[in-house]
Amino acid sequence: MLDLTFPVPRFKLNRAKPTAKSGSGSNAPARISPRRRWTFRLAGALLIPLSILLLVELGLRLAGVGFPTAFFLKKTINHRPVLIENDQFGLRFFPAELARTPSPLVLEARKPDNTCRIFVFGESAALGDPEPAFGFGRFLEALLRDRFPQTRFEVICTAMTAINSHVIVPIAQDCAKREGDIWVVYMGNNEFVGPFGPSTVFGPQLPPMSAIHFGLNLKKTRIGQLLSRLVAKRPDQQNWGGMKMFLEHQVPPADPRKAEVYHYFRENLESVLGAARKSGAKVVLSTVAVNLKDCPPFASEHARASEVPNSEWQKLYTSATRAQDAGDAAAALSNFQAAAQLDGSFAEMQFRWAQSFLFTSNNAQALTHFSLARDVDSLPFRADEPLNTVIRQVASAHAAEGVRLVESDVLLGQHNPDGVPGRDSFFEHVHLNFEGNYQLARAVAESVAGLLPQRAKNSANQTWATFERCARALALTAWDRRRVYETLRRRLAEPPFENQISHSAEMDSMRQAIATARGECTPQNLKLARLIYAEAIAANPEDLYLRADFAKLGEDTGDIREAILQWTALRDLIPFAPGPHYYLARVLRSGNRTDEALQELDKALEIRPDLPEALEERGRALMQAKRPEEALRVLEQAAKLHPRDARLFVAQAQALAQVGRRPEAVRQLQRAVQLQASYWEAHYLLGVEYAFDGSLESAAEQFSNAVNLNPSYPLAHLNLGIALAKLNRPTQAINQFEETLRLDPNNQKATDYLRALTNPQHPKY
């Protein structure tokens, strides 16, 4: 038997008595002072727990628990070291279900020679929402490249939707390590509604700054991230539901928390400038422009919200609005003035008052009261005057350091004949339209040009590129305008926009813009759009936005080959990103290449196993492969990640219908439209289910909803026409069949129904 014991070493003890020290009358050991004893105890009490925490932190990191917190991550693409966006960056600031992600970014880890690297900081307006491909940073890059052709420009937009200055500070601190030459700061719209604001839906509202810093630093650790996840109140969390989520989080005009918001903003702005100064970057700081003239307040409250509005005030206000509606500006102004003396904090009154001043061409007073209407709006989605005052004061304080101020709120007003910023520059409340983004970029470009080295200026062209020239370089086509307007219409159809006093007129204006854009999407113009995209990509083959949008153009126009080509190219440019794999899979599935689609989805889910969109698409691909039971399991997995995602209910309904569980499918579709009333596909599919059950009135109602939300979908018109025909409403049915044929001239079923309804001799449907 093998002996597994080990010999125990034997040590011989030295038993000699210790020699007494010279002058010592005792052999007693030296005594430790009480102070040193407590120092050792305290050190032990701290070091042991800290050592344990350090080991736990290390273990969690090795186990892959948690997420990286830097804005940029280091990657290697084709043996080239690059920096990319951290798509989990937002998890430090948002609940997982509501987390925002940066746009795709790729930049050289080491800045190339003869390159001017410009970082853009801000929120959704700086990003270029609703279509970042045409944001002001993109126009800025086009302007600079055209004016200074001998210099290479990198304009890197770090802006994200829904963030505010609390999030921008750590982004700036990471950018300080990335060799930026110039920083452009355009922030301030989300101070109230973004993380830690008094109106936020993303977490605690206006905690002390020390608590904000402690919490954010704690979430840099894997232990902090784990604790945050464990204490998260998942039942109360929900997926992003748009701006309507903030309706219950209003800020009254005299709310004392406003002063704290301005203080936090100043402190954060100083931190951003401090990071720039530390990095050696020059700064262009801009005030924030918003839509004043064509964006009524989202919510209005009286100065004393708990009291019933003064009856005399109500009488004066009613008289003023009636006079205004009748075109009697003098009477309206008089009554508004009198009402304001009783209570001038009601935002809607300030807005109407401004309109009356504008009607009398008193533009200066109109601007004053439009600005007041914004400043007392109880749903503060727009940067107000105190925030812009902070920006001006901070810029002035740092002017000696070279900080340049762009007063975009003033400059954009000058582009309007009335001197008041409005729909000439904006899509809605804060997001600049195509021309507005060019105007802002043009103003910023002037300041940037003054900061460039002399060698760049020596080879400069004499003039700035026109809007049309920049639009061509960015591949802004009639097709792009149409898709952006359609996105905006869906947004404007929901609260809080539908609560604005001008909502009906704004929706009519948007419908007209869509109709005009659709009319411009002729076969000839779509062919031109493809040529413009091909030309732009030839000039900038690594431009991620151009590749992605050209792929979408291919999908939208039925050019699947082009879509696959562009998504494949984008996948190879950013192989670390799950998005291109997902989009490529979607196109492959639409071309009935289901096996290839599933392979791409496997790659996407390997990169991000918790990506609901990829799981949803995998479920759809499995349905297409006639594997509905497997599809349901995958879709249920996605629904656990996003329990309030209407798209997942629609996908589950389709899988349930495929296995004959139609009552369950109807319930899922009903939940989808309850969660997202603007989801046209859910309405359409619910209409199909009702029609299948013979519930024609309900079917017609749902098809009508689908048509209103997406008028360009011919099948919605066709099925609405069929339902109306069977309900014996021939005139309405004919209108729908005619619209079907306008959208799809080869639709035989619409032709047959139309012939049957308009020709008494023809057999009935």
Secondary structure, 3 states (H helix, E strand, C coil): CCCCCCCCCCCCCCCCCCCCCCCCCCCCCCCCCHHHHHHHHHHHHHHHHHHHHHHHHHHHHHCCCCCCCCCEEEEEECCEEEEEECCCHHHHCCCHHHCCCCCCCEEECCCCCCEEEEEEEECHHHHCCCCHHHCHHHHHHHHHHHHCCCCEEEEEECCCCCCCHHHHHHHHHHHCCCCCCEEEEECCCCCCCCCCCCCCCCCCCCCCHHHHHHHHHHCCCHHHHHHHHHHCCHHHCCCCCCHHHHCCCCCCCCCCHHHHHHHHHHHHHHHHHHHHHHHCCEEEEECCCCCCCCCCCCCCCCCCCCCCCCHHHHHHHHHHHHHHHCCCHHHHHHHHHHHHHHCCCCHHHHHHHHHHHHHCCCHHHHHHHHHHHHHCCCCCCCCCHHHHHHHHHHHHHCHHHCCEEECHHHHHHHCCCCCCCCCCCECCCCCECHHHHHHHHHHHHHHHHHHCCHHHHHCCCCCCCCHHHHHHHCCCCHHHHHHHHHHHHHHHCCCCHHHCCCHHHHHHHHHHHHHHHHHHCCHHHHHHHHHHHHHHHHHCCCCHHHHHHHHHHHHHCCCHHHHHHHHHHHHHHCCCCHHHHHHHHHHHHHCCCHHHHHHHHHHHHHHCCCCHHHHHHHHHHHHHCCCHHHHHHHHHHHHHHCCCCHHHHHHHHHHHHHCCCHHHHHHHHHHHHHHCCCCHHHHHHHHHHHHHCCCHHHHHHHHHHHHHHCCCCHHHHHHHHHHHHHCCCHHHHHHHHHHHHHHCCCCHHHHHHHHHHHCCCCCCC
